[in-house]
């Protein structure tokens, strides 16, 4: 991982046709941002390795987002299959904050 890695840690979006507001923090914000960036191509754990992607997708689905998964085969030393995830729900990104933009808590001085 490079020293310039600055992941998304907060995202605010308008969801679907009714444009309901939703916000996500931490890895869930990062995952939604990655899905938005991937567009119709979607993403896989082979192309975007990260811990627990299926769990992040599960939580985003529970929040009302439709995320499809298409099984794909792959070859190589560890041949098998993997999932390609695609965000199907239209979202409009309102705000994105990265780790470097995180507000640090104020430190109160003792009297």
PEQUIKA-V754037 format. One record per backbone hydrogen bond with DSSP energy under -0.5 kcal/mol. CO is the residue of the C=O (numbers start at 1). NH is the residue of the N-H. E is the energy in kcal/mol with one decimal. If there is no record, write none. Layout:
CO;NH;E
CO;NH;E
This chain:
2;5;-1.4
7;99;-2.3
9;26;-2.4
10;97;-2.5
11;24;-2.5
12;94;-3.3
12;95;-1.7
13;15;-0.5
13;22;-2.5
14;92;-2.3
15;19;-0.5
15;20;-1.6
16;19;-0.7
20;15;-3.1
22;13;-3.0
24;11;-2.3
25;28;-1.1
25;29;-0.7
26;30;-2.2
27;31;-2.7
28;32;-2.2
29;33;-2.4
30;34;-2.3
31;35;-2.4
32;36;-2.5
33;37;-2.5
34;38;-2.1
35;39;-1.3
38;41;-1.1
39;42;-1.0
43;85;-2.9
44;48;-2.0
50;53;-0.8
52;55;-0.6
52;56;-2.0
53;57;-2.5
54;58;-2.1
55;59;-2.4
56;60;-2.2
57;61;-2.5
58;62;-2.3
59;63;-1.3
60;65;-2.0
61;64;-2.1
65;67;-0.7
66;88;-3.1
66;89;-1.4
68;86;-2.2
69;71;-0.5
70;84;-2.4
72;82;-2.6
74;80;-2.2
76;79;-1.2
80;74;-2.4
82;72;-3.1
83;45;-0.5
83;85;-0.6
84;70;-2.3
85;43;-2.1
86;68;-2.3
86;88;-0.6
90;16;-3.1
91;93;-0.5
92;14;-2.4
95;12;-2.6
97;9;-2.7
97;10;-1.5
98;101;-1.9
99;102;-1.9
106;108;-0.6
